[in-house]
Amino acid sequence: MPYRPRSTLEQWRILQAVVDAGGYAQAAELLSKSQSSLNHAVAKLQTQLGVELLEVRGRKAYLTEA
């Protein structure tokens, strides 16, 4: 069985913040983190799970059906 890194609670918290805030910029401000670090955490989570979790349209982020 291939090795799959585990997702972290921090990645899930960041995903929740992005969804609740409606985008990366607002979530970054709420969490006092950079947009880049949030984007990286969500991208890594999506890679680990093998699914696209967010769809970004303009400045808004929406959950996918996954």
C-alpha positions in Angstrom: 0.0 0.0 0.0 1.5 3.4 -1.0 2.4 5.9 1.7 -0.1 8.7 2.1 0.7 11.6 4.4 -1.9 12.3 7.0 -3.8 15.6 7.0 -3.5 17.8 10.0 -6.1 19.4 12.2 -4.6 22.8 11.2 -5.3 22.1 7.5 -8.9 21.3 8.3 -9.2 24.5 10.4 -7.8 26.6 7.6 -10.2 25.0 5.1 -13.1 25.8 7.5 -11.9 29.4 7.9 -11.7 29.9 4.1 -15.2 28.5 3.6 -16.7 30.5 6.5 -15.0 33.7 5.5 -15.8 33.2 1.8 -12.2 33.5 0.6 -8.5 33.3 1.3 -8.0 37.1 2.0 -10.7 37.3 4.6 -9.6 34.0 6.3 -6.0 35.1 6.3 -6.9 38.3 8.1 -9.0 36.4 10.7 -6.3 33.8 11.3 -3.4 36.4 11.2 -1.7 34.3 8.5 -0.6 35.0 5.0 -2.9 34.1 2.1 -0.1 32.1 0.6 0.2 29.9 3.7 -3.5 29.3 3.7 -3.5 28.5 0.0 -0.5 26.1 0.5 -2.2 24.3 3.4 -5.5 23.8 1.4 -3.6 22.7 -1.7 -1.6 20.1 0.4 -4.8 18.8 1.9 -6.4 18.5 -1.5 -3.4 16.6 -2.7 -3.4 14.3 0.3 -7.0 13.5 -0.1 -6.9 13.3 -3.9 -9.9 15.5 -4.4 -10.6 19.2 -5.1 -12.3 20.7 -2.1 -12.6 24.3 -3.1 -13.5 26.1 -6.3 -12.2 29.7 -6.5 -14.2 32.2 -8.6 -12.8 35.7 -8.5 -12.1 36.4 -4.8 -14.6 33.9 -3.5 -14.0 30.3 -2.5 -16.7 27.7 -2.7 -16.9 24.1 -1.5 -17.1 21.5 -4.3 -19.4 18.5 -4.1 -16.4 16.4 -2.9 
